[in-house]
Amino acid sequence: MKASHVRKLIKPIENAYSEMFSGRVYRVGKGAVSVRNHSGEAQVTVVGVHGFLENHCYFTQAYEAPTTELILLTCSNYHIPVNGMTPETPHWEVPIKHLEGTIEYDACILNQALANLPTTRNIRIHGHSRGGAVILEAMNQWPELYEDVEVVLEAPVLPQAKIHALVTTLLEPVSHGMWPWLIRLINSAPSSAYGQTFFGKMNPRKKQLLSNLFSATKDHLTIVRNIEDIMDWMERTDTSVYNNIRHGTFLIPAVDRILDRTAMLASARHSPTTMRIIETEAPSHFITLDSKEWLPSLETLPVASQG
């Protein structure tokens, strides 16, 4: 990438979205992990891994039970969507050797969180979109950590899958130097102009979370790097990564205009038989925001094998 392009791309993007949060925030490398306070005794732990241009608020309303310990990732070079919190540096943080903004880097954040934070043995890891790839990559890096873990891969980025043709058509003519310009253009357009096409039918929560997409990252470079890395990861990653999954669920939307639904299904079918593939009626890529009804119940979480 040309130095002049990089200069344009590293101009900071201001954080435009945050929510009230009660809990602790740990800085891990260039990302963070937030642990929400829960009022009851924790019975299950849910770890949420957000998608491209999203933030951890994607999961907060889906897991509100007082007995759910909710641990939320903030991927590298993304804004932490909480106000008034000072992130602390945990004693267990280990330096990450990968390039920030990549799936490999964020997989290391996930593994550090999973190895150190859950207080229950009933663990679900829920990844949306790019977050699905982060989970698969994390399993590849540290398979033993996932032996008793349930995974939910929602409209996920998968090995040997593809981006939707509509998105590819939009991205093909865009050179690195055009990114800041393109993002300014998107941000100044009313979201209704493209929202219905890519986001499907809107509801208040979707509107709230999806109207600030292009200010989720700290700079434009992270946006470009995320996109290029997602495409590269899908192409070079083999479906053998599924061998590390014990059990869980793929949630596939009825309509997806961000990722190629057919390629997503074809990839998911290479997974072990212990993975369920649920073809939901969700009208968009954002299944959890469309309706929580498609999320598998936490009551089905098997208690980790009593040793």
C-alpha positions in Angstrom: 0.0 0.0 0.0 1.4 3.4 -0.9 2.6 5.6 1.9 0.3 8.5 0.8 -2.7 6.2 1.0 -1.7 4.9 4.5 -1.4 8.6 5.7 -4.9 9.3 4.5 -6.2 6.1 6.0 -4.7 6.6 9.5 -6.5 9.8 10.2 -8.4 9.1 13.4 -12.2 8.4 13.3 -14.1 9.7 16.3 -16.2 7.3 18.4 -19.8 8.0 17.6 -21.6 5.3 19.7 -21.5 4.1 23.3 -23.9 2.7 25.8 -24.1 2.6 29.6 -22.1 -0.4 30.8 -21.6 -1.7 34.3 -18.6 -4.0 34.7 -14.9 -4.1 34.0 -13.0 -3.4 30.8 -9.6 -5.0 30.2 -7.3 -3.7 27.5 -5.7 -6.6 25.6 -3.2 -5.5 22.9 -4.9 -3.2 20.5 -8.4 -4.5 21.5 -10.3 -5.0 24.7 -12.5 -7.4 26.6 -15.4 -6.2 28.7 -17.0 -8.3 31.5 -20.6 -7.2 32.4 -21.7 -7.3 36.0 -24.5 -9.8 36.7 -26.8 -9.6 39.6 -27.4 -13.4 40.1 -24.8 -16.1 40.6 -23.4 -16.9 37.1 -24.6 -20.2 35.7 -23.5 -19.7 32.1 -20.8 -17.7 30.4 -21.4 -16.2 27.0 -18.5 -14.7 25.1 -19.6 -12.4 22.2 -17.4 -11.6 19.2 -18.7 -8.8 17.1 -18.6 -8.6 13.3 -17.0 -6.1 10.8 -17.8 -2.5 11.6 -19.9 -3.5 14.6 -19.3 -3.3 18.3 -20.0 -5.4 21.4 -23.5 -3.9 21.9 -24.6 -6.3 19.2 -25.0 -9.0 21.9 -26.1 -7.1 25.0 -29.8 -7.3 24.6 -29.7 -11.0 23.5 -28.2 -12.1 26.8 -29.8 -10.2 29.6 -30.5 -12.9 32.2 -29.1 -12.0 35.7 -27.3 -15.4 35.8 -25.5 -15.0 32.5 -21.9 -13.8 32.7 -21.4 -11.8 29.5 -17.9 -11.3 28.2 -17.6 -9.1 25.2 -14.7 -8.6 22.8 -13.7 -5.4 21.1 -11.6 -6.2 18.1 -8.2 -4.6 17.4 -8.3 -0.8 16.6 -12.1 -0.6 17.3 -13.6 1.9 19.7 -14.8 0.4 23.0 -18.5 1.2 23.0 -18.8 2.1 26.7 -18.7 5.6 28.3 -17.0 6.6 31.5 -14.9 3.5 32.0 -11.1 3.4 32.3 -9.8 0.2 30.8 -7.4 -1.7 33.1 -4.4 -3.8 31.9 -4.9 -7.3 33.2 -1.9 -9.3 34.7 -2.6 -12.1 32.3 -2.2 -10.1 29.1 0.3 -11.6 26.7 1.8 -9.6 23.7 0.3 -10.5 20.3 2.6 -11.2 17.4 0.1 -10.9 14.5 -0.7 -7.8 12.6 -3.5 -5.8 14.2 -6.8 -5.6 12.3 -6.5 -9.3 11.2 -8.6 -12.3 12.1 -5.5 -13.9 13.6 -4.8 -10.9 15.9 -8.4 -10.8 17.2 -8.3 -14.6 17.7 -5.5 -14.1 20.2 -7.6 -11.6 22.1 -10.4 -14.1 22.3 -8.1 -16.9 23.5 -6.6 -14.7 26.2 -10.2 -13.8 27.4 -11.4 -17.4 27.3 -8.3 -18.7 29.1 -8.6 -16.2 32.0 -12.1 -14.8 32.5 -15.0 -17.3 32.5 -16.1 -18.2 36.1 -18.5 -21.0 35.0 -17.9 -24.2 33.1 -20.9 -23.8 30.8 -19.5 -21.6 28.0 -21.0 -20.4 24.8 -19.0 -18.4 22.3 -21.2 -16.4 19.9 -19.7 -14.8 16.9 -21.4 -12.8 14.2 -20.1 -12.4 10.7 -16.3 -11.8 10.9 -16.6 -12.8 14.5 -17.4 -16.4 13.3 -14.0 -16.5 11.5 -12.3 -15.1 14.6 -13.7 -18.0 16.7 -12.6 -20.6 14.1 -9.1 -19.1 13.9 -8.9 -19.0 17.7 -9.8 -22.7 17.9 -7.1 -23.4 15.3 -4.6 -21.6 17.5 -5.5 -23.3 20.8 -7.8 -26.3 20.2 -7.7 -27.6 23.8 -9.3 -24.5 25.1 -12.5 -25.3 23.3 -13.1 -28.9 24.3 -16.2 -28.1 26.4 -17.3 -25.0 24.6 -20.5 -24.5 22.6 -20.2 -22.2 19.6 -22.9 -20.2 17.8 -21.7 -19.0 14.4 -24.3 -16.4 13.2 -24.2 -15.5 9.4 -20.5 -16.3 9.7 -17.4 -15.6 7.6 -16.4 -19.2 6.8 -13.5 -21.0 5.1 -13.9 -21.3 1.4 -16.9 -19.0 1.4 -17.5 -15.7 -0.4 -18.7 -12.1 0.0 -22.0 -11.3 -1.6 -21.7 -10.3 -5.3 -23.4 -7.0 -4.6 -20.6 -6.1 -2.1 -17.9 -7.3 -4.4 -19.3 -5.2 -7.2 -19.1 -2.1 -4.9 -15.6 -2.9 -3.7 -13.9 -3.8 -6.9 -13.4 -0.3 -8.3 -12.3 1.1 -4.9 -8.6 1.8 -4.6 -7.0 2.4 -1.2 -6.8 6.1 -1.8 -10.6 6.3 -2.4 -11.5 4.7 0.9 -11.7 7.9 3.1 -13.7 9.6 0.3 -16.1 6.7 -0.1 -16.7 6.4 3.7 -17.5 10.2 3.9 -19.9 9.7 1.0 -21.6 6.7 2.8 -21.8 8.6 6.1 -23.4 11.6 4.5 -26.0 9.6 2.6 -29.2 8.8 4.5 -28.9 5.2 5.7 -32.3 4.6 4.0 -30.5 4.9 0.7 -28.6 1.7 1.2 -30.0 0.4 4.5 -32.9 -1.6 3.1 -30.7 -3.3 0.5 -28.0 -4.5 2.9 -29.6 -4.4 6.3 -33.1 -5.7 5.5 -36.2 -4.6 7.3 -35.3 -2.1 10.1 -36.3 -2.1 13.7 -35.4 0.3 16.5 -32.4 -1.7 17.8 -31.0 -2.3 14.3 -31.4 1.4 13.5 -29.5 2.3 16.7 -26.6 -0.1 16.1 -26.2 0.0 12.3 -26.4 3.8 11.8 -22.9 4.3 13.1 -21.1 1.5 11.3 -18.4 3.6 9.7 -17.3 5.1 13.0 -16.7 1.7 14.7 -13.0 1.6 14.0 -10.3 4.1 15.1 -9.1 4.7 11.6 -9.9 3.9 7.9 -6.9 1.7 7.6 -8.5 -0.8 9.9 -11.6 -0.9 7.6 -9.4 -1.6 4.6 -7.3 -4.2 6.4 -10.4 -6.0 7.8 -11.9 -6.3 4.3 -8.8 -7.5 2.6 -8.1 -9.9 5.4 -11.6 -11.3 5.5 -11.4 -12.1 1.7 -7.9 -13.5 2.1 -8.8 -15.6 5.2 -11.8 -17.2 3.4 -9.7 -18.2 0.5 -6.7 -19.6 2.3 -8.4 -21.3 5.2 -9.3 -24.9 4.7 -12.6 -26.4 6.0 -10.4 -28.7 8.2 -10.6 -25.9 10.8 -14.0 -27.4 11.7 -12.3 -30.4 13.2 -11.7 -28.4 16.3 -15.4 -27.8 17.0 -17.1 -30.0 19.6 -20.7 -28.8 19.2 -22.8 -25.8 18.4 -25.0 -24.1 15.8 -24.7 -22.3 12.5 -27.4 -19.7 12.2 -28.0 -18.9 8.5 -30.2 -16.0 7.4 -33.0 -16.5 4.8 -31.6 -13.4 3.0 -28.0 -12.2 3.2 -26.7 -9.4 1.1 -23.4 -9.0 2.8 -22.0 -12.6 2.6 -22.9 -15.2 -0.1 -25.5 -17.4 1.6 -25.0 -20.4 -0.8 -21.2 -20.5 -0.2 -21.8 -20.1 3.6 -24.1 -23.2 3.6 -21.8 -25.2 1.4 -18.9 -24.5 3.8 -20.9 -25.2 6.9 -21.8 -28.6 5.6 -18.2 -29.6 5.9 -18.4 -29.3 9.7 -18.9 -32.3 12.1 -22.3 -33.7 12.6 -22.4 -32.3 16.1 -22.9 -28.9 14.5 -26.5 -28.0 13.7 -27.2 -25.9 10.7 -30.3 -23.8 11.3 -31.7 -22.0 8.3 -33.6 -19.2 10.0 -36.2 -17.0 8.4 -34.2 -13.9 9.3 -34.6 -11.3 6.6 -31.0 -10.1 6.8 -27.4 -10.7 7.7 -28.1 -9.4 11.3 -30.1 -12.4 12.7 -29.9 -11.5 16.4 -31.0 -8.0 15.7 -33.9 -9.2 13.5 -35.2 -11.5 16.3 -33.8 -13.3 19.3 -36.1 -16.2 18.7 -33.5 -17.9 16.5 -30.9 -18.0 19.2 -30.5 -21.5 20.7 -31.6 -21.6 24.3 -28.8 -21.4 26.9 -30.6 -24.1 28.9 -29.4 -26.6 26.3 -25.8 -25.9 27.3 -24.4 -29.2 28.5 -22.6 -28.9 31.8 -18.9 -29.4 31.1 -18.0 -33.1 31.7 -17.7 -33.6 35.4 -14.2 -35.0 35.8 
